[in-house]
Amino acid sequence: MSISAISLIDCASLKKKLNNEIIKLLITKQEKWENSLRLLEAVSPLNTIKRGYAIVLNKDKKIIKRTSDIKINDRIFTMLGDGGVFSNIEEIQINQKNNAK
C-alpha cells in the first residue's frame, strides 16, 4: 500500500469519527434544549392557569401576590383558563397566620 492510500484511509476514518462526534454533540444539544423547554412549560403562567389556578392582576397589569398589594375599591383582573373577569375590591380578609411572618 502506498503512502497516499494510507493517507486516504486515515482521512476517511477521521471523517467518520468527526461525523459521529458531531451527531453525538447535536443529540446532546437537542436533549438539553428539550429539557429547557419542558422546564419553561412547567413554570409558564399560562400552563398554571390551565391546571385550574388563576392569576390576579392590578390595574397596572402587575401580579397581585398578597393582600397588601391591593386596597378597597381597587379594580382587579383575574385570568382564568377560558378568559378572565374584572372585579372591584369590596373587602379584604387577612389570614392572621400568614400575616404574623
C-alpha positions in Angstrom: 0.0 0.0 0.0 1.3 3.4 -0.9 1.5 6.4 1.5 -1.3 8.2 -0.4 -3.6 5.1 0.0 -2.8 5.1 3.8 -3.5 8.8 4.0 -6.8 8.3 2.2 -7.8 5.6 4.7 -6.7 7.7 7.6 -8.7 10.7 6.2 -11.8 8.6 5.7 -11.5 7.2 9.2 -11.1 10.7 10.7 -14.0 12.0 8.7 -16.2 9.2 10.0 -15.1 9.8 13.6 -15.8 13.6 13.2 -19.2 12.9 11.8 -20.0 10.6 14.7 -18.9 13.2 17.2 -20.9 15.9 15.5 -24.0 13.7 15.7 -23.4 13.0 19.4 -23.0 16.7 20.1 -26.2 17.6 18.2 -28.1 14.9 20.1 -26.8 16.2 23.4 -27.7 19.8 22.5 -31.2 18.7 21.4 -31.8 16.9 24.7 -30.7 19.9 26.6 -33.0 22.1 24.6 -35.9 19.8 25.1 -35.3 19.7 28.9 -35.2 23.5 29.0 -38.4 23.7 27.0 -40.1 21.3 29.5 -38.9 23.4 32.4 -40.2 26.6 30.8 -43.6 24.9 30.1 -43.8 23.7 33.7 -43.4 27.3 35.1 -45.4 29.0 32.4 -48.2 31.2 33.8 -50.4 30.0 31.0 -49.9 26.4 32.0 -50.6 27.4 35.6 -54.0 28.7 34.5 -54.6 25.5 32.5 -54.1 23.5 35.7 -57.0 25.3 37.3 -55.3 28.2 39.0 -55.9 31.9 38.4 -53.6 34.9 38.1 -54.8 38.2 39.5 -53.5 41.5 38.2 -53.9 45.0 39.4 -54.8 48.0 37.1 -51.1 48.3 36.1 -51.1 44.6 35.0 -48.8 43.6 37.8 -49.5 40.3 39.6 -51.1 40.6 43.0 -49.3 38.3 45.4 -50.7 39.4 48.8 -53.5 41.4 50.3 -51.1 44.3 51.0 -50.8 44.7 47.2 -54.5 45.9 47.0 -56.9 48.2 48.8 -60.7 48.7 49.0 -62.2 49.9 45.7 -59.3 48.7 43.6 -60.2 47.2 40.2 -58.5 43.8 39.5 -58.4 41.4 36.6 -58.5 37.6 37.3 -57.1 35.5 34.4 -58.8 32.1 34.1 -58.4 29.2 31.7 -61.1 30.4 29.3 -60.9 34.1 29.8 -61.0 36.5 32.7 -63.1 38.6 34.9 -62.9 42.2 36.2 -63.7 42.8 39.9 -63.8 45.6 42.4 -62.4 45.0 45.9 -65.1 45.5 48.5 -63.5 43.7 51.4 -60.0 42.4 52.3 -59.6 39.4 54.5 -56.1 38.9 56.0 -55.0 35.5 57.1 -53.6 36.1 60.6 -51.4 33.1 60.5 -49.6 34.3 57.3 -49.6 37.9 58.5 -47.5 37.1 61.6 -44.4 36.2 59.5 
